[in-house]
Amino acid sequence: MMHYGLALKYFLVMTLLLLLTGLWMFILNTSLSIEGTSAYYAPKSFHGMLDTVSPHLFGMGLIIFILTHFFAILKGVKQKNFKTFSLLFVLVMLVENLSGFFVTEEGLILSVMKLLSTLLFVVYTCVAMWRLLFLKL
């Protein structure tokens, strides 16, 4: 790694801690179940969801921005793969955040979407960080 390797490692450790605490809070609130996800998100008002989603969109967007910029400076990354990676990353983040607005007690499909997209965002971010650690910068 070049001179920015240490900064990258610190960023990845802090991002991993942020992801783990966010996942922990999600587990505490939803029990990682479809019923728990419905029970947690269905009673929230539109304003309540906005209060939650606004900082999440900013924080998750910032993580995506920084991770994709680290990938952009890698010499061995193919542009087509990078564009697909970035697009999927943003799409998962948007589905994860916006699906909560539409969760109802009866509509289990959106609860499943919220649950799976949250887990997929955590996994996708961890995979991206893993790849950054083991690709030469």
PyMOL commands that set and color helices and strands:
alter all, ss='L'
color gray80, all
select helices_A, chain A and resi 5-30+34-41+46-72+79-102+108-134
alter helices_A, ss='H'
color red, helices_A
deselect
rebuild
show_as cartoon
